Amino acid sequence: MAAPCGPTASMYMEDCVAGMRSHIASASIDVVVTSPPYNLGIDYRSYNDMMPRGEYLAWTREWATEVARVLAPGGSFFLNVGAKPTDPWVPFDVASVMRELFELQNVIHWVKSIAINRSDMGAGVQIDGDIAVGHYKPIRSSRYVNDCHEYVFHFTHTGKVPLDRLAVGVPYQDKSNIARWRETAEARRDLRCRGNTWFIPYTTINSRSDDRPHPATFPPKLPQMCIELHGTSRCATVMDPFMGLGNSALACAGLGVDFVGFELDEFYFSKSVEGARRALASVDARAGRGAAPDAGSSAGPGAR
């Protein structure tokens, strides 16, 4: 599906390993942003999320090998992996598999909820008291703390891919730094690198089944920031091999970037298609071109 003269979205209801082999040419993808099943016993509709760890990691190696093949030499692969307090090793086990195929260039922490004491904010912040913002899954335990973040591993082929750090930059809070660093591009624009802690909360919803009918999905802002960090001027096509509800496709539509993705579950796939059509129609409407055509997304047989 496509917005006329705008970005396209190619979606396949198909196993991502078979799909990448069938549909994606080598070195043709500029950015991969994805969040595969974490193997933590999450209740997906069409997938067993409690495989033996060795089997899960072997499967991870299989799909990651295809990602390595299709990723362009100067491309970026952003891999979101979470954990749970009783099984904190999953992200590190997955990252170890990736070590055989990629260089780990950055580790980003997706912060979903944060608490900050007013005394730690500095004198220039116009906030009266302590704050606690964001969403998290509370746990009752005398051994564990609430898990309020997930990892986003940034892999590349070389570890030397240049990034557009200021595309996701933030203004200097202490403006004296502008004068101190006036010879740098960051100071001249009153922007600094955001760093590797990204606070991206979920939006508040009224109904889980209606508004977010997937047990483990990231907000569209997460893939948006990943794509922007890589650099939209160097990004023609983004792939998400585990689409879920298609939030990576929504980010691509907003940024004017072509998207390709895979999803096995028919229900999640249909939600992805619906969302992408709305997003592309919105792009068209903003450009004054009318509605996006009702072009069907590609669909292939599910395997795994």
C-alpha angles and dihedrals in degrees: 000000000000146000108238107265087356141091123314132219121207112188128183127194091213144106105281096227093054090038096053090048092050103038112021123076120218116272092005101118121081099190133017117195117177148142112209124196108290096214090236098127095266113168104246119171099235107015137075105231096185106070123152105276095243092051091048093051092047089054089047090054090050097055093037090056088059091048089053090052097051097040113102118242091255095036131122128227114200111193119190113201127168135190140199127235093253093049109032096155098076098091092048094046090051092046090052090057090052090053089075091058110028146024115251103232102170140003113213124192114217103209111202098176132016139179121206127183115227090233090063096053101075131238097283097063115102096217122115103205148005116307134210114182139167136042131284140160107257119220132198108225141128090208107045138051124222112279106236103165144047134202127254108193114201109210128182135171095248109018087235104088111139115236136205094235095172092055085079094027127133130219119261110263091202103052091196085079089067091065092040093054098028093135092063126086089234094058094044089058095039089239132119132189109278091221127216100305111087118184105207113158125193116254115251112260134194099212127024093201093050104032104031110012095171124086097219119026133136124230116259089248091070097061089038091059092044091054092045091049091053089048126259091222088064096041121087100152134027125192131200111185091189102045101172104172092352100252091149088058090052090053091050092051090053092049096044094243127139116248136203124183147165132217130171101197114084094211095050089043092054090050090051092052092048092049094047092050091052092047094049091046088053090052089052093047092052089051091049094241100121127241126338114256118260092245112162121238120241117266129192134175117289115237119173 
